[in-house]
Amino acid sequence: RYLLELGKSYRFLGKYEEAVLIFNEVIDRPDTPALHYDEALVNLISMYGELEQYRKARTYVDEMFERNQDFAKEDLFLTTIYKHDEHMKRFFAGLRKAGIE
């Protein structure tokens, strides 16, 4: 869980390269729980959407739907918590830009 929060912190500080490294570390760890894996994927999707790197975002979108065919953005409203509304807005705006409506 610590790595996810660190990745989000880097992202919202504008340290995107560091955030990508951290989120990928979460994904690459064999002991990562499925929920944390999915959260790392969703954060990568949102971040690449925000940065308008749509091909990279699409790669993670495809993986997300392969892993969870019932994925719905609405589910994220229940599980995604940010202290600042600005961060929440950026997160969901990034998802929209990445093609998740």
C-alpha positions in Angstrom: 0.0 0.0 0.0 2.9 2.3 0.8 4.2 2.2 -2.8 0.7 3.1 -4.2 0.6 6.2 -2.0 4.1 7.1 -2.9 3.3 6.8 -6.6 0.2 9.0 -6.2 2.3 11.6 -4.3 4.9 11.7 -7.1 2.1 12.0 -9.7 0.5 15.0 -8.1 3.8 16.7 -7.5 4.4 16.5 -11.3 7.1 13.9 -10.9 5.7 11.6 -13.6 8.8 9.5 -14.3 9.1 8.6 -10.6 5.4 7.8 -10.4 5.6 5.5 -13.4 8.5 3.6 -11.9 6.6 3.2 -8.6 3.4 2.1 -10.2 5.2 -0.4 -12.4 7.1 -1.7 -9.3 3.7 -2.4 -7.7 2.6 -4.2 -10.9 5.8 -6.2 -11.2 5.9 -7.5 -7.7 4.7 -11.1 -7.5 3.2 -10.6 -4.0 1.0 -7.6 -5.0 -2.6 -8.2 -4.0 -5.0 -8.0 -7.0 -6.7 -4.8 -5.6 -3.4 -3.0 -5.4 -2.4 -4.2 -8.9 -5.6 -2.8 -10.3 -5.2 0.5 -8.4 -1.7 0.9 -9.9 -3.1 0.2 -13.4 -5.9 2.7 -13.0 -3.5 5.4 -11.8 -1.2 4.8 -14.8 -4.3 5.0 -17.1 -5.3 8.3 -15.5 -1.9 9.8 -15.5 -1.2 8.9 -19.1 -4.6 10.3 -20.1 -3.8 13.5 -18.3 -0.4 13.7 -20.1 -2.2 13.0 -23.4 -0.1 9.9 -24.0 -3.1 7.9 -25.2 -1.2 4.9 -26.7 0.4 4.2 -23.3 -2.9 4.7 -21.6 -4.6 2.3 -24.0 -2.1 -0.4 -23.2 -3.1 -0.3 -19.5 -6.8 0.1 -20.4 -6.7 -3.1 -22.4 -4.9 -4.9 -19.5 -7.4 -3.6 -17.0 -10.4 -4.9 -19.1 -8.6 -8.2 -19.6 -8.1 -8.6 -15.9 -11.6 -7.3 -14.9 -14.2 -7.5 -17.6 -16.8 -6.0 -15.3 -14.7 -2.9 -14.6 -16.8 0.2 -14.3 -15.5 3.7 -13.6 -18.4 4.2 -11.2 -16.7 1.5 -8.9 -13.8 3.9 -8.5 -16.0 6.5 -6.8 -16.4 4.0 -4.0 -12.8 3.1 -3.6 -10.7 6.1 -4.7 -10.0 8.5 -1.9 -8.0 11.7 -2.2 -7.6 14.4 0.4 -8.0 17.2 -2.0 -10.9 17.6 -4.5 -8.4 18.9 -7.1 -6.6 15.6 -7.1 -9.9 13.6 -7.5 -10.9 15.8 -10.4 -7.5 15.3 -12.1 -7.7 11.6 -11.5 -11.2 11.3 -13.2 -10.3 13.8 -15.9 -7.3 11.6 -16.8 -9.5 8.6 -17.0 -11.9 10.4 -19.4 -9.1 11.5 -21.6 -7.8 8.0 -21.7 -11.2 6.8 -23.0 -12.8 5.5 -19.9 -16.3 7.1 -19.8 
